[in-house]
Amino acid sequence: MAEITGAAAIFRVVRERICTLELPFGAVLREVELAKEFGVSRTPVRQALHQLAAFGLVETRNGVGTLVTAGDPDTLADIYQLRIKLAGLIGALATGPCPPEAAGMMRALHDRITAVPVPPGPRAFWQFNEERHEIVNALIENRELRGLHDLYYFKVAPFWFALYAEAPEREFTLLEREVRETVFWLEQGDMRAVANMQENHTAMAARRVEAGFATAEDEPEIAH
């Protein structure tokens, strides 16, 4: 691992671990252990944990410590309902066409996606998704909406990342399709169409996640 010393870098590493289920819902994060791992004092670790808490990914409980709260199944429906509405607002609050450079960045991402084996592996899947999100998020002119769109993307990430573990080829194929469609509408310069497409793909992901939870709940328990 490259040297990681600042709070921002530690935040990104731990956020990725949470979103990719390396640190699942309910996992306990300990400042001392993280400081030792990254070779830093507890101060930047504490700052990173505070930022994770601001994103709603962790919370501190007295007598327990800092717990991962992202991936809480009780919040699933609420988060996805909000994400679908936020995606629609991207177009509603847009005041102009898509910046031309955004289409170029998304096309370059699509070229990389189509150049790798199917499926590419969980880390590559995560990185492709994060880059797609960053390109779209940067298009949002309204700063408050941009912040909320970013916030809830990461809060819901453990849910859709779990889908990849269940059906990697399906989820990677759907990602390629989403990026390809985004390229098309970005090249048309139509922010409303980009937003509508994002809204549709978010709604489809919500249905797949909810179906996965329903299937899991219906499975009989195995006696031990």
Salt bridges, closest charged atoms under 4 A:
GLU16 OE2 - ARG123 NH1 2.37
GLU31 OE1 - ARG42 NE 3.24
GLU31 OE1 - ARG46 NH2 3.08
GLU37 OE2 - ARG17 NH2 2.41
GLU59 OE2 - ARG61 NE 2.54
GLU130 OE2 - ARG12 NH2 2.94
GLU130 OE2 - ARG15 NH2 3.33
GLU131 OE1 - ARG112 NH2 2.40
GLU134 OE2 - ARG12 NH2 3.51
ASP150 OD1 - HIS133 NE2 2.73
GLU171 OE2 - ARG170 NH2 2.77
GLU171 OE2 - ARG208 NE 2.92
GLU176 OE2 - HIS110 NE2 2.63
GLU176 OE2 - ARG180 NE 2.93
GLU178 OE2 - ARG132 NH1 3.43
GLU181 OE2 - ARG177 NE 3.09
GLU181 OE1 - HIS201 NE2 2.83
GLU187 OE2 - ARG107 NE 2.77
